[in-house]
Amino acid sequence: MENSVAAAPVLLTEGAVKEVKRLMDAPGFDTDQYLRLGVKGGGCSGLSYMLGFDKKEPNDNVFEVEGIPCIINKAHEIYLAGMEVDWSDGLNNRGFTFSNPNASSTCGCGTSFAV
């Protein structure tokens, strides 16, 4: 099993890094988990983004962003390479947002895209 850390295929903005680290610093956080970035079928445009903490699986590539251990399924990299994840803390929109240069179209919810 390969344990090398690859170059980061996605970018986390300063705001996203701050929010992820805040979540990781919460009492009871399982430090064996990685930040998983991925896609799944569904959503308004055909594919939806996934972002959450998860255990590493055999088909995952490992990378690090600002000290945050991240994983991405090798099959999802084609959809996510070059994507930027941001954290928005405004009055009308609070949460993680995704800016994906590979998306041919996105929808208003900001979490669904097509290629």
C-alpha positions in Angstrom: 0.0 0.0 0.0 1.4 3.4 -1.0 1.4 6.1 1.7 3.0 8.9 -0.3 1.3 12.3 -0.3 0.4 13.6 -3.8 0.2 17.2 -4.9 -3.1 18.7 -4.0 -5.6 18.3 -6.9 -7.9 20.9 -5.3 -7.4 24.2 -3.5 -8.9 25.2 -0.2 -9.2 29.0 0.3 -8.1 30.6 3.6 -11.7 30.7 4.8 -12.2 27.0 4.0 -9.0 26.0 5.8 -10.0 28.0 8.8 -13.5 26.3 9.0 -12.2 22.8 8.4 -9.5 23.3 11.2 -12.3 24.6 13.5 -14.3 21.4 12.9 -11.2 19.2 13.4 -10.4 21.0 16.7 -13.9 20.1 18.1 -13.9 17.9 21.2 -14.3 14.2 20.2 -13.1 14.6 16.6 -11.7 11.3 15.3 -8.2 12.2 14.3 -7.9 9.1 12.2 -10.3 10.7 9.6 -9.3 12.6 6.5 -11.2 15.4 4.7 -12.9 13.6 1.8 -13.6 15.5 -1.4 -15.7 13.7 -4.0 -18.6 13.5 -6.3 -21.8 11.4 -6.4 -24.6 11.0 -8.9 -27.6 13.2 -8.4 -28.4 16.9 -7.9 -29.9 19.4 -10.3 -27.2 19.0 -12.9 -26.3 15.3 -12.7 -23.4 15.3 -10.2 -23.1 16.7 -6.7 -20.1 17.5 -4.6 -19.3 15.6 -1.4 -17.2 17.1 1.4 -16.9 15.5 4.8 -14.6 13.5 7.1 -14.0 9.9 6.3 -11.6 7.0 6.7 -9.0 6.3 4.0 -9.9 3.6 1.5 -7.6 1.6 -0.8 -8.6 3.5 -3.9 -8.0 7.0 -2.4 -5.2 9.4 -3.1 -3.9 11.2 -0.1 -2.8 14.9 -0.2 -2.4 17.7 2.3 -3.6 21.3 2.2 -2.3 23.7 4.9 -1.8 20.8 7.3 -5.2 19.2 6.6 -5.0 15.5 5.6 -7.3 15.1 2.6 -8.4 12.1 0.5 -10.0 11.8 -2.9 -11.1 8.7 -4.7 -8.8 8.2 -7.8 -11.9 7.9 -10.0 -13.2 11.4 -8.9 -10.0 13.3 -9.6 -11.0 13.9 -13.3 -14.1 15.8 -12.1 -12.4 17.7 -9.3 -8.9 18.6 -10.5 -8.3 22.3 -10.1 -11.5 22.9 -8.1 -11.5 25.6 -5.4 -13.4 25.1 -2.1 -14.3 28.2 -0.2 -16.2 28.9 3.0 -18.9 31.6 2.9 -20.2 33.0 6.2 -22.6 35.7 4.9 -26.1 36.5 5.9 -27.7 34.9 2.8 -25.3 32.1 2.2 -23.4 30.1 4.8 -21.4 27.0 4.0 -18.8 25.6 1.7 -18.9 26.7 -2.0 -17.3 25.0 -4.9 -15.7 26.6 -8.0 -14.9 23.9 -10.6 -13.2 24.7 -13.9 -14.2 21.3 -15.2 -17.9 21.9 -14.9 -19.7 22.6 -18.2 -22.7 23.8 -16.3 -23.7 24.4 -12.6 -27.0 25.1 -10.9 -28.1 27.8 -8.6 -27.6 25.6 -5.5 -23.8 25.6 -6.1 -23.4 22.0 -5.1 -24.4 20.4 -8.4 -22.7 20.4 -11.8 -22.4 18.7 -15.2 -19.3 17.8 -17.2 
